[in-house]
Amino acid sequence: MEFDTLLTHARIVDVFRYQLFEGWIGIRDGRFITVEAGSAPGGVQATETLDLAGRIVMPGLIDSHLHIESSLLTPRRFAEAVLPFGTTTILSDPHEVGNVAGENGVKWMIAASQNLPLRIYHSIPSCVPATSPEIEWTHEVFDAATIRRLATQPSVIALGEVMDYRGLLGPNKRLRAIVQAARENKLLIEGHIPTLSGIELSQYLAHGISSDHTLTFAAKIQEQISKGLAVMLQTKSVTPENVAAVAQLPDRSQIILITDDIEPSLLIDGHLSRIVALAIECGMPPLEAIAAATVRPARYLGLRDHGAIAPGFLADFLVMDDISAFPPAQVFVGGQLVARAGAMAAAITREQPAQPDYPGIPGSFSADDFKLDSDGGGASVGAQVVALQNKHSTLTKLEQTAVHLQDGHVLFQADDGLALASVIARDESSRIVGLIAGTGLRHGAWASSVAHDCHNLLVIGRSPAAMAKAANVVHAMDGGVAVATQDGVEASLRLPYFGLLSDEPVAEVAGGLAAVEDAMRRIGAHQTRPFLTFSIMSLSVSPYAKFTDKGLVDTESRQLIRPFYPAAKSEA
């Protein structure tokens, strides 16, 4: 027997039986050829032999639901960030770039992901826009023909999360046709199910939906498992209560660990490895946590030769000193060493494809651009307020209040807890100014071209002058995020690719984002993850009320609401 690489004296993770066994492994042409217990017999030859001296060999981690853009990194920089922590395969849904740059933007993300040591598969964004063009602006509106064209692109295996769950249940014929086109092209169809249960959940799943990754709890897990879903647990759902609920399931093969959205500051210390470690901390047996991040996602994705140390499988594996001691000592993809001791073995030097045309960042602005567009006509108006419910989530509800105006500007009170929020379409065809509560802001402003999911320009602040200043910085940078006060700019981070991404190393981007978040806290933001929380205030499918360039959205009814009304109505 001849191999390219021979691994001896290994402790091998068996993700099928949740066991460790001592053995040896032969690798040829990037695949495992032999995986055997005991010692290698005589006569075995290999170009390279690695005596692992009892160290653990486990499959590379597979993240089956994420958005590279949330890392603020281009695909190559993302690969450099996650490979050292053991992630070797991902399914990426590029719906952020898709909303900004349309079909050509998705093709750019696919092209930029080719020929990297990280295996990157793609899902086609289903929701561009997240709801409908009547509710929010995007560069293009995807339809069934778009799905059919993109289904022919390399590495495409799925339709991205169908976020407009109310639209699929109701009148959105365009979305229904998109889902049907995906089924005809035999694509996996990902779900997004924050609130559906009972008959509504069944009707949604009947369209071929295969998974849910939204915030979950014990009863929701039970119902979704019983209806055939893959239940994906991200950070906010990996709790002792949920892990205990999972332990009660007789078949846990549909429980999968994922990251979804993860900022660059978190990538400094890990990637999917963080979720595996958290699951173990919350009570999940280590070998089961590894299975939930390797063979289970591989089977969910239909990648039958991924996710296990077994004959014929791709030789993507980690060498570990301990079963949960991340980063791995070594990371191999296709039998080739790509990272060791938390660092890449070699830098990824490939150039980026040329960016396609897409609308730039609106600007420039003055304080008067953040006057209220109200029909009150007097010194005070009634206002619909999008109110954050706590510091740890993006859950909001609508509240009503009366505000006093001077020349169209809100006269804030010191302790009213209010701030202005404005969304401006990238082509400047539409914009709104509304009120938000619960941000913690005391003064200043934050502006960002990262504003889920359509990524129009989002500005939140207590001072119209500071809002104009922050927005103008983002405009001048051709995209990014900035924090300003009336006196000057506190911090900024440039994101020149689509106004969403940087091609700088993760440590530099993480440092820039940390400076932005520190500045956000100085002006009062008190959220656990302030950048992510603020950037989701324009996500039109996130319960229960959000902002778009067209108005306020009741995300359950998919109805636009005027931000202001005559004060007399609020007193009636």
Backbone torsions as a table, in degrees:
resi	resn	phi	psi	omega
1	MET	NA	134.0	179.2
2	GLU	-124.4	137.2	-178.5
3	PHE	-132.9	159.6	170.7
4	ASP	-74.0	-42.7	-179.4
5	THR	-135.8	137.7	176.4
6	LEU	-120.4	124.7	176.0
7	LEU	-105.3	122.2	-178.9
8	THR	-118.3	160.5	177.8
9	HIS	50.9	47.8	179.8
10	ALA	-101.4	151.3	166.5
11	ARG	-103.4	112.5	-167.2
12	ILE	-100.3	130.8	176.8
13	VAL	-82.3	120.4	175.8
14	ASP	-100.1	102.7	-176.4
15	VAL	-80.4	-4.1	176.8
16	PHE	-86.8	-36.0	-177.9
17	ARG	-110.1	1.6	-177.2
18	TYR	54.8	52.8	-179.4
19	GLN	-136.6	159.1	168.2
20	LEU	-110.0	138.8	173.3
21	PHE	-141.2	152.0	179.6
22	GLU	-84.6	134.5	-177.8
23	GLY	-172.5	-162.7	-179.4
24	TRP	-138.0	158.0	-173.1
25	ILE	-136.8	133.8	173.4
26	GLY	-112.0	132.1	-176.6
27	ILE	-120.9	134.0	175.8
28	ARG	-144.7	136.0	177.7
29	ASP	53.5	39.3	173.6
30	GLY	79.4	9.2	-179.6
31	ARG	-130.8	154.5	171.6
32	PHE	-72.1	128.4	178.1
33	ILE	-103.4	-45.9	175.9
34	THR	-128.1	137.9	173.8
35	VAL	-135.9	103.8	-168.8
36	GLU	-131.5	150.1	174.2
37	ALA	-78.0	156.7	176.8
38	GLY	84.6	-155.0	-177.5
39	SER	-101.7	151.7	178.5
40	ALA	-65.1	135.1	-179.7
41	PRO	-72.3	165.7	175.8
42	GLY	-64.0	153.6	178.7
43	GLY	90.8	-7.9	177.7
44	VAL	-75.6	129.2	179.7
45	GLN	-121.6	148.8	-179.8
46	ALA	-152.8	147.8	175.5
47	THR	-62.4	-37.7	179.1
48	GLU	-137.6	133.1	175.9
49	THR	-118.0	129.1	178.3
50	LEU	-115.7	114.5	175.1
51	ASP	-86.3	109.5	-174.3
52	LEU	-84.2	-7.6	172.7
53	ALA	51.7	42.1	176.0
54	GLY	86.9	3.8	176.7
55	ARG	-73.3	160.6	-172.8
56	ILE	-88.3	138.6	171.5
57	VAL	-113.8	121.2	179.1
58	MET	-132.8	160.0	-179.2
59	PRO	-64.8	152.6	171.0
60	GLY	-62.8	148.1	-177.4
61	LEU	-75.9	145.2	-177.4
62	ILE	-123.5	117.6	178.7
63	ASP	-99.8	109.4	-171.0
64	SER	-93.3	6.1	172.0
65	HIS	-158.1	112.4	176.2
66	LEU	-160.7	168.4	174.9
67	HIS	-125.5	109.6	-179.6
68	ILE	-53.8	-36.8	-174.0
69	GLU	-60.9	-26.5	179.8
70	SER	-65.8	-20.4	175.3
71	SER	-78.7	-9.7	-176.4
72	LEU	64.7	20.1	-176.1
73	LEU	-118.4	149.0	169.5
74	THR	-67.6	161.2	-177.4
75	PRO	-55.2	-38.2	-178.2
76	ARG	-69.1	-39.1	178.2
77	ARG	-69.6	-33.4	175.2
78	PHE	-63.0	-45.1	178.6
79	ALA	-58.6	-43.4	178.7
80	GLU	-61.9	-31.3	-177.7
81	ALA	-77.4	-38.1	-170.1
82	VAL	-97.2	-28.4	-179.1
83	LEU	-57.7	-43.5	-179.3
84	PRO	-61.2	-18.6	178.7
85	PHE	-100.3	11.5	169.1
86	GLY	97.9	-0.7	175.0
87	THR	-79.3	121.0	-177.2
88	THR	-115.4	-15.2	-179.1
89	THR	-144.1	140.4	176.4
90	ILE	-140.6	156.7	164.4
91	LEU	-110.4	116.9	-177.2
92	SER	-107.5	133.4	174.3
93	ASP	-106.3	104.1	-175.0
94	PRO	-85.5	46.6	-175.5
95	HIS	-74.8	-15.4	175.6
96	GLU	-67.9	-53.2	177.7
97	VAL	-65.2	-35.4	178.6
98	GLY	-59.8	-39.6	178.6
99	ASN	-68.1	-33.9	-177.1
100	VAL	-81.6	-43.2	-170.1
101	ALA	-124.3	9.3	172.0
102	GLY	68.5	-154.9	-176.4
103	GLU	-58.4	-41.2	179.9
104	ASN	-67.5	-28.9	174.7
105	GLY	-66.1	-41.8	176.6
106	VAL	-62.7	-42.6	178.1
107	LYS	-62.0	-35.9	177.8
108	TRP	-62.6	-45.6	180.0
109	MET	-62.3	-39.1	178.2
110	ILE	-65.5	-45.5	180.0
111	ALA	-63.7	-40.6	-178.7
112	ALA	-70.0	-13.8	-178.7
113	SER	-97.4	-3.5	-178.2
114	GLN	-79.7	152.2	173.3
115	ASN	57.5	38.0	173.6
116	LEU	-108.6	155.4	176.7
117	PRO	-68.0	-19.1	172.1
118	LEU	-83.4	130.4	177.3
119	ARG	-80.5	114.4	-176.8
120	ILE	-116.0	113.9	171.2
121	TYR	-100.1	161.0	-173.8
122	HIS	-129.7	147.4	165.6
123	SER	-109.3	147.2	178.5
124	ILE	-82.7	128.2	178.5
125	PRO	-56.8	129.2	179.8
126	SER	-90.9	-24.4	-171.2
127	CYS	-119.9	79.7	173.0
128	VAL	-124.3	94.7	3.2
129	PRO	-77.3	177.5	-178.0
130	ALA	-61.3	-32.8	178.8
131	THR	-118.5	-85.8	-178.4
132	SER	-153.0	158.6	179.9
133	PRO	-65.4	-17.1	176.3
134	GLU	-74.0	-21.9	-176.1
135	ILE	-99.2	-30.1	-178.4
136	GLU	-156.8	154.3	-178.3
137	TRP	-89.9	138.1	166.1
138	THR	-137.0	162.6	-179.0
139	HIS	-61.2	-40.3	177.6
140	GLU	-136.1	163.2	173.4
141	VAL	-115.9	115.5	-178.9
142	PHE	-74.3	143.2	176.7
143	ASP	-135.4	-174.2	-176.7
144	ALA	-60.4	-36.4	179.2
145	ALA	-64.3	-37.0	176.5
146	THR	-60.4	-43.7	-179.1
147	ILE	-63.1	-43.2	-179.1
148	ARG	-62.5	-40.2	179.7
149	ARG	-68.2	-46.1	-176.3
150	LEU	-71.9	-21.9	178.6
151	ALA	-63.5	-18.6	179.8
152	THR	-87.3	-6.1	-178.6
153	GLN	-72.0	150.6	179.1
154	PRO	-63.1	142.8	174.7
155	SER	74.3	5.8	177.6
156	VAL	-82.7	123.4	-178.9
157	ILE	-130.9	-3.6	-172.3
158	ALA	-150.5	164.3	166.4
159	LEU	-100.3	129.5	-176.4
160	GLY	-64.9	164.2	-172.5
161	GLU	-46.4	127.6	179.7
162	VAL	-84.3	88.2	-170.9
163	MET	-76.1	-30.2	-178.4
164	ASP	-82.5	69.0	-175.7
165	TYR	-64.9	-33.4	175.8
166	ARG	-68.1	-36.8	178.4
167	GLY	-65.6	-37.9	179.2
168	LEU	-68.3	-34.0	177.1
169	LEU	-74.7	-23.8	-171.5
170	GLY	-115.0	-126.1	-164.8
171	PRO	-91.7	5.7	-173.2
172	ASN	-80.1	85.7	-178.3
173	LYS	-65.1	-33.8	178.6
174	ARG	-61.3	-44.0	-179.1
175	LEU	-67.8	-40.1	177.8
176	ARG	-61.2	-39.2	178.7
177	ALA	-67.7	-35.0	176.6
178	ILE	-61.8	-47.3	-179.2
179	VAL	-64.5	-39.1	178.2
180	GLN	-64.9	-39.6	178.2
181	ALA	-63.7	-37.6	177.4
182	ALA	-64.5	-42.0	179.7
183	ARG	-64.6	-39.8	179.5
184	GLU	-64.2	-29.8	179.0
185	ASN	-94.1	12.1	174.8
186	LYS	57.5	39.6	176.1
187	LEU	-91.3	142.7	167.8
188	LEU	-61.6	141.8	-177.9
189	ILE	-118.5	115.5	-177.0
190	GLU	-87.4	147.5	-178.2
191	GLY	-108.5	171.7	176.4
192	HIS	-151.2	103.2	-164.8
193	ILE	-133.4	72.5	-178.2
194	PRO	-72.5	-28.3	-170.0
195	THR	-131.5	-9.3	-174.4
196	LEU	-77.1	142.7	173.1
197	SER	-152.5	173.3	175.9
198	GLY	59.5	-138.0	-176.7
199	ILE	-61.7	-40.7	179.9
200	GLU	-61.4	-42.7	177.3
201	LEU	-60.5	-45.2	179.7
202	SER	-60.4	-43.1	-179.4
203	GLN	-64.6	-38.6	177.7
204	TYR	-65.0	-46.0	-178.4
205	LEU	-66.9	-26.7	-178.7
206	ALA	-62.8	-15.4	176.4
207	HIS	-81.3	2.0	177.0
208	GLY	101.5	13.3	-179.6
209	ILE	-65.6	139.8	-172.0
210	SER	-115.4	-13.1	-171.5
211	SER	-155.4	164.5	169.2
212	ASP	-144.1	139.7	-178.4
213	HIS	-126.0	7.2	-175.9
214	THR	-78.2	170.7	-178.2
215	LEU	-51.5	131.4	-173.6
216	THR	-130.7	172.2	179.2
217	PHE	-152.4	172.6	-167.9
218	ALA	-56.0	-49.4	-176.9
219	ALA	-65.4	-36.5	178.6
220	LYS	-65.6	-41.7	177.3
221	ILE	-59.5	-46.0	-178.3
222	GLN	-60.0	-46.6	-178.3
223	GLU	-65.9	-45.0	-176.8
224	GLN	-66.4	-39.8	176.7
225	ILE	-62.5	-41.5	-178.0
226	SER	-67.3	-20.7	179.3
227	LYS	-101.7	15.1	168.3
228	GLY	89.2	8.9	-178.0
229	LEU	-81.0	151.8	161.4
230	ALA	-83.2	122.7	-179.6
231	VAL	-98.8	116.6	-176.2
232	MET	-101.5	127.5	-179.0
233	LEU	-105.1	115.1	171.3
234	GLN	-99.7	-176.8	-171.3
235	THR	-49.1	-49.8	-174.0
236	LYS	-67.8	-15.5	179.6
237	SER	-103.2	-6.8	177.7
238	VAL	-87.2	89.5	-178.9
239	THR	-124.9	158.1	176.4
240	PRO	-55.9	-37.0	-179.5
241	GLU	-65.0	-45.3	-179.8
242	ASN	-69.5	-38.5	177.8
243	VAL	-63.6	-38.8	176.6
244	ALA	-64.7	-39.4	178.1
245	ALA	-64.6	-40.2	178.1
246	VAL	-62.7	-39.7	-178.0
247	ALA	-61.4	-22.9	-180.0
248	GLN	-81.2	-11.0	-178.7
249	LEU	-75.7	132.7	177.5
250	PRO	-68.8	-28.2	177.3
251	ASP	-127.3	113.3	-176.4
252	ARG	-107.0	15.5	-174.3
253	SER	-69.0	-15.2	179.1
254	GLN	-97.0	8.1	175.8
255	ILE	-95.0	121.9	-171.9
256	ILE	-129.9	143.0	175.8
257	LEU	-97.9	135.0	-178.1
258	ILE	-141.6	172.4	175.4
259	THR	-107.6	-35.8	-175.1
260	ASP	64.5	-96.3	-179.9
261	ASP	-112.6	127.1	179.1
262	ILE	-142.0	124.3	-175.6
263	GLU	-77.4	160.0	-177.7
264	PRO	-60.4	-32.0	179.8
265	SER	-61.7	-33.1	178.2
266	LEU	-77.0	-27.8	-178.7
267	LEU	-69.7	-16.2	178.4
268	ILE	-62.8	-31.1	-175.1
269	ASP	-111.6	4.7	179.6
270	GLY	151.4	175.2	178.1
271	HIS	-134.8	-114.4	175.9
272	LEU	-61.8	-24.9	175.6
273	SER	-56.0	-33.7	178.7
274	ARG	-63.7	-40.3	-178.2
275	ILE	-71.8	-38.9	176.2
276	VAL	-60.1	-47.2	-179.9
277	ALA	-63.2	-39.4	178.9
278	LEU	-65.0	-41.9	179.4
279	ALA	-61.6	-42.0	178.3
280	ILE	-64.2	-42.7	178.7
281	GLU	-60.7	-33.9	-178.9
282	CYS	-85.2	3.0	172.9
283	GLY	113.7	-1.1	178.5
284	MET	-76.1	132.4	177.8
285	PRO	-57.0	137.6	-174.5
286	PRO	-53.5	-44.5	-178.1
287	LEU	-67.4	-32.2	176.5
288	GLU	-71.1	-39.4	176.8
289	ALA	-60.5	-39.0	177.6
290	ILE	-66.2	-42.3	177.3
291	ALA	-61.3	-36.9	-179.4
292	ALA	-70.4	-9.9	178.7
293	ALA	-119.4	12.7	-179.3
294	THR	-136.9	-84.8	-172.9
295	VAL	-71.4	-34.8	179.3
296	ARG	-63.8	-50.8	176.0
297	PRO	-62.1	-34.0	178.1
298	ALA	-61.5	-44.4	-179.8
299	ARG	-68.3	-39.3	176.7
300	TYR	-59.0	-42.4	-177.7
301	LEU	-78.7	-7.3	-177.5
302	GLY	78.7	18.6	-179.4
303	LEU	-96.7	82.2	-168.5
304	ARG	-69.8	-15.9	179.4
305	ASP	-108.1	21.9	175.9
306	HIS	-115.1	155.9	162.5
307	GLY	91.2	10.5	179.7
308	ALA	-151.6	156.2	171.6
309	ILE	-92.8	92.9	-174.4
310	ALA	-155.5	153.9	-177.5
311	PRO	-58.0	134.2	178.9
312	GLY	88.0	-12.7	179.3
313	PHE	-80.0	154.1	176.4
314	LEU	-61.6	139.5	-176.1
315	ALA	-84.8	63.2	173.8
316	ASP	-102.4	111.3	-172.9
317	PHE	-152.0	162.5	-179.8
318	LEU	-118.4	142.4	170.9
319	VAL	-105.8	120.3	-171.6
320	MET	-121.8	143.9	172.2
321	ASP	-78.3	-30.0	177.1
322	ASP	-144.3	155.9	-170.3
323	ILE	-63.9	-25.0	179.6
324	SER	-124.1	22.6	-176.4
325	ALA	-94.0	81.3	177.2
326	PHE	-89.7	148.8	1.7
327	PRO	-74.5	156.9	179.4
328	PRO	-64.1	156.5	173.2
329	ALA	-64.4	-39.0	178.6
330	GLN	-145.8	148.7	176.3
331	VAL	-127.3	127.7	179.7
332	PHE	-119.9	139.5	172.4
333	VAL	-127.1	123.6	-176.4
334	GLY	59.1	33.1	179.3
335	GLY	78.9	1.2	-178.2
336	GLN	-107.2	135.2	177.9
337	LEU	-67.2	124.9	179.1
338	VAL	-118.3	-20.8	-179.6
339	ALA	-154.5	152.8	176.8
340	ARG	-148.2	139.3	173.6
341	ALA	50.8	41.3	174.5
342	GLY	82.5	12.8	179.9
343	ALA	-140.8	152.4	176.6
344	MET	-64.5	142.0	175.3
345	ALA	-69.1	-30.1	176.8
346	ALA	-152.7	146.5	179.7
347	ALA	-68.7	151.8	175.1
348	ILE	-92.3	114.9	-169.3
349	THR	-103.7	0.2	-174.7
350	ARG	-61.6	146.2	178.8
351	GLU	-80.1	157.2	177.6
352	GLN	-82.4	144.4	172.2
353	PRO	-62.8	157.2	176.0
354	ALA	-67.0	137.6	179.3
355	GLN	-70.5	140.6	174.2
356	PRO	-74.1	170.2	176.3
357	ASP	-70.2	141.7	175.3
358	TYR	-160.4	157.8	-179.5
359	PRO	-62.9	139.6	179.7
360	GLY	-78.3	-160.1	-177.1
361	ILE	-96.6	129.2	-178.9
362	PRO	-59.7	155.8	176.6
363	GLY	156.9	168.1	-0.2
364	SER	-93.5	171.2	-171.3
365	PHE	-127.8	157.3	169.7
366	SER	-125.0	171.4	179.9
367	ALA	-58.2	-32.9	-178.1
368	ASP	-67.5	-15.9	176.1
369	ASP	-70.7	-9.9	-178.5
370	PHE	-115.3	26.6	167.5
371	LYS	-71.4	159.5	177.8
372	LEU	-78.3	135.2	172.9
373	ASP	-93.9	77.5	-174.2
374	SER	-111.7	158.8	176.6
375	ASP	-106.3	17.3	-179.9
376	GLY	-72.2	-38.8	175.5
377	GLY	73.4	3.8	-177.0
378	GLY	-127.8	-161.3	-177.0
379	ALA	-81.5	-9.5	176.0
380	SER	-146.0	153.8	-180.0
381	VAL	-139.5	158.2	168.7
382	GLY	-83.3	145.8	-176.5
383	ALA	-133.9	138.9	166.8
384	GLN	-85.1	127.4	-174.9
385	VAL	-115.2	128.0	172.5
386	VAL	-83.8	109.4	-171.3
387	ALA	-108.8	117.1	172.2
388	LEU	-64.6	139.4	-173.3
389	GLN	-91.5	-24.6	176.9
390	ASN	-161.2	178.0	-175.1
391	LYS	-83.5	-7.9	-168.7
392	HIS	-111.0	-7.8	-177.6
393	SER	-139.6	174.2	178.6
394	THR	-101.4	12.3	179.2
395	LEU	-65.9	131.5	-179.9
396	THR	-132.4	162.9	169.1
397	LYS	-143.1	162.6	178.8
398	LEU	-86.1	134.1	172.5
399	GLU	-128.1	165.1	-179.7
400	GLN	-122.0	144.8	175.6
401	THR	-153.8	171.2	173.1
402	ALA	-110.6	138.7	177.9
403	VAL	-126.1	147.9	178.6
404	HIS	-96.0	144.2	-175.7
405	LEU	-120.3	154.6	168.7
406	GLN	-139.4	114.2	-176.2
407	ASP	54.2	37.6	177.5
408	GLY	85.8	-7.1	180.0
409	HIS	-98.2	142.6	178.5
410	VAL	-69.7	135.8	172.1
411	LEU	-95.1	96.3	-177.7
412	PHE	-72.5	148.3	170.9
413	GLN	-99.5	152.5	-172.3
414	ALA	-57.9	-36.0	-173.6
415	ASP	-115.2	24.4	-175.3
416	ASP	-81.9	-13.9	177.5
417	GLY	71.2	12.5	-175.6
418	LEU	-99.7	158.3	171.1
419	ALA	-150.7	163.3	174.8
420	LEU	-87.8	145.6	172.1
421	ALA	-131.5	131.8	-179.0
422	SER	-132.3	136.7	174.0
423	VAL	-120.8	126.7	-179.4
424	ILE	-119.5	122.1	179.1
425	ALA	-58.1	146.5	-176.9
426	ARG	-60.8	-31.0	177.8
427	ASP	-91.3	6.1	177.1
428	GLU	63.3	22.0	-179.9
429	SER	-78.9	-18.7	-179.1
430	SER	-155.7	153.6	178.0
431	ARG	-161.4	156.9	173.6
432	ILE	-139.2	159.7	168.9
433	VAL	-127.6	128.7	179.0
434	GLY	-137.4	-171.3	-178.9
435	LEU	-116.8	141.8	177.8
436	ILE	-129.4	147.2	177.9
437	ALA	-126.6	152.8	176.1
438	GLY	91.5	6.2	178.3
439	THR	-75.3	-25.4	-174.5
440	GLY	86.3	-8.3	-176.2
441	LEU	-60.9	135.1	176.5
442	ARG	-106.4	-27.9	178.6
443	HIS	-163.5	177.4	175.9
444	GLY	73.7	-164.8	-175.0
445	ALA	-161.1	159.5	177.6
446	TRP	-128.4	137.4	176.8
447	ALA	-136.1	144.6	-175.8
448	SER	-154.4	140.3	169.2
449	SER	-89.9	-3.1	168.1
450	VAL	-93.0	102.2	-175.0
451	ALA	-147.6	94.3	-171.8
452	HIS	-58.3	143.6	-9.1
453	ASP	-103.8	-9.7	-178.1
454	CYS	-83.1	-19.2	174.5
455	HIS	58.4	42.2	164.0
456	ASN	-75.9	176.4	-178.2
457	LEU	-78.3	123.1	-179.9
458	LEU	-113.7	129.1	-178.8
459	VAL	-130.0	128.4	179.7
460	ILE	-129.4	128.9	-179.4
461	GLY	-173.0	169.9	177.7
462	ARG	-97.5	-16.9	-175.8
463	SER	-123.4	118.6	176.4
464	PRO	-56.7	-36.2	178.7
465	ALA	-65.1	-42.6	177.8
466	ALA	-68.3	-35.6	176.9
467	MET	-61.2	-43.9	178.2
468	ALA	-62.5	-41.3	-178.8
469	LYS	-63.8	-47.5	-179.9
470	ALA	-63.9	-42.6	179.4
471	ALA	-63.6	-38.2	179.7
472	ASN	-67.6	-32.6	175.5
473	VAL	-65.1	-44.7	178.5
474	VAL	-61.5	-41.2	176.8
475	HIS	-60.3	-46.3	-177.2
476	ALA	-66.3	-29.6	179.8
477	MET	-82.3	-3.0	-172.3
478	ASP	61.2	31.4	175.5
479	GLY	120.8	144.8	179.0
480	GLY	145.2	-153.2	-177.4
481	VAL	-140.3	144.3	-177.7
482	ALA	-145.9	150.2	174.1
483	VAL	-123.1	132.1	-177.1
484	ALA	-140.6	156.0	166.7
485	THR	-117.8	178.5	177.3
486	GLN	-63.2	-22.0	-177.1
487	ASP	-86.9	-22.3	-178.7
488	GLY	166.6	-174.8	-178.9
489	VAL	-89.1	125.8	-178.3
490	GLU	-85.3	-39.1	-178.7
491	ALA	-167.4	155.7	176.6
492	SER	-156.1	157.6	176.5
493	LEU	-138.1	122.2	-178.5
494	ARG	-84.7	134.0	178.5
495	LEU	-131.2	82.5	-168.8
496	PRO	-77.4	-15.2	178.7
497	TYR	-89.1	104.7	178.3
498	PHE	64.6	12.6	-173.2
499	GLY	70.2	16.1	-174.4
500	LEU	-126.8	-29.5	-167.0
501	LEU	-128.5	154.8	172.5
502	SER	-122.6	149.1	175.2
503	ASP	-104.4	18.9	174.0
504	GLU	-84.9	160.6	178.0
505	PRO	-59.7	153.5	-174.7
506	VAL	-57.8	-36.2	-178.6
507	ALA	-62.6	-38.1	179.4
508	GLU	-70.1	-43.0	179.8
509	VAL	-66.6	-41.3	177.9
510	ALA	-61.9	-40.3	177.6
511	GLY	-63.7	-40.8	177.8
512	GLY	-65.1	-41.3	179.3
513	LEU	-68.7	-37.5	177.7
514	ALA	-61.0	-40.0	178.0
515	ALA	-64.1	-39.6	177.5
516	VAL	-63.3	-46.5	-178.6
517	GLU	-66.5	-36.2	174.9
518	ASP	-61.0	-41.7	178.6
519	ALA	-66.2	-38.3	176.7
520	MET	-59.8	-41.9	-179.9
521	ARG	-67.9	-34.0	179.5
522	ARG	-65.0	-29.4	178.4
523	ILE	-93.8	4.6	170.1
524	GLY	120.9	-13.0	-178.5
525	ALA	-58.5	132.8	-174.1
526	HIS	-125.0	14.9	-177.5
527	GLN	-74.3	156.1	175.4
528	THR	-61.0	-42.4	177.4
529	ARG	-128.8	81.6	-169.6
530	PRO	-63.4	-40.6	-179.4
531	PHE	-62.5	-48.2	-179.2
532	LEU	-63.7	-43.4	-179.0
533	THR	-59.9	-49.6	-179.4
534	PHE	-62.3	-41.1	-175.2
535	SER	-69.5	-16.8	179.0
536	ILE	-92.6	-1.3	179.1
537	MET	-69.2	-5.8	174.2
538	SER	-113.1	13.4	-179.9
539	LEU	-83.9	106.6	-167.7
540	SER	-75.2	1.3	175.8
541	VAL	-117.9	10.9	-178.0
542	SER	-96.4	121.7	-173.5
543	PRO	-59.5	144.3	-3.3
544	TYR	-119.5	-7.5	178.4
545	ALA	-149.3	137.5	179.1
546	LYS	-145.6	175.8	179.8
547	PHE	-104.1	142.9	163.3
548	THR	-131.7	179.0	177.8
549	ASP	-67.8	-12.4	-178.7
550	LYS	-97.2	-18.3	-177.8
551	GLY	153.6	-163.0	172.2
552	LEU	-87.4	145.5	-177.7
553	VAL	-118.9	125.0	164.6
554	ASP	-79.0	106.6	-168.0
555	THR	-73.7	-15.4	175.8
556	GLU	-83.9	-43.9	-179.0
557	SER	-86.8	-10.8	-175.4
558	ARG	57.1	40.7	179.1
559	GLN	-112.2	139.5	173.2
560	LEU	-80.5	142.8	-179.4
561	ILE	-126.9	134.0	175.3
562	ARG	-65.9	133.1	-177.5
563	PRO	-65.9	-27.1	-173.4
564	PHE	-134.5	156.2	178.9
565	TYR	-150.6	162.4	-178.9
566	PRO	-56.3	136.5	-175.8
567	ALA	-58.3	-31.1	-178.6
568	ALA	-58.5	-34.4	-179.7
569	LYS	-67.7	-33.6	-179.6
570	SER	-71.1	-19.4	-178.2
571	GLU	-93.6	-11.2	-175.8
572	ALA	-74.7	NA	NA
